[in-house]
Amino acid sequence: MELFVGLDVSVRTTTVCVMDTGGKLIRESKVETELEAIGAPASRDWRPLRARRP
């Protein structure tokens, strides 16, 4: 299954949305704007995700 991750970044918090190719929301989390916190919702319970340039 191919997934996409969208980020809405602000100074204090970041919203992380994981969606499938059809646009269905799989997971949404609001976390602190810190590298470890941002990656956690996207990788929890799944194999590591690879970054891909558009």
N, C-alpha and C positions, 0 to 999 in steps of 0.2 A: 504494500500500500504506500503510495507516494503522499507525503504530507508537506504542508507549507506552514511556516511560522511567521506571524506578523507581530511587530513590536510598536507600541505607542509609548515613547520614552519622554519622561519629564525629569526634572532635577532630583526629586525624591523617590518617585515610584515609576514603575514600568508595567504596562499591561501586556501580557504575553498571550497570544491566541494561536492555537494549533488547529489547522483546517485540512480537510481532505481535498482532492482535486475537484470535487463537485461544489466546494464552498461550504460544506457542512462543518459546523463548529465542533471540534473534538474535545478541546480543553481551553479554558480561559482562566488566567490567574493574574492577580495584581501583586507585585513583589517590589522590594526595595531595589533601587537602581544600583545594583552591584553585580559584577560579572557572575559570581556563583549563584546568586538568587535568580538571575534572568535565565540561565541555562537549565535550572532544575525543573520547571514545569514542562519544558519541551522534551526532556530526556527521561523523566521518571516513568518507570514501567515499560520503556521501549528500548530497543537497541540504540546505541549512540547515533545521533543524526549528523549527517554531513552537510556542511555549508555548500551552497551552490550559487554561483553568480547568475543573475537573470540573463 
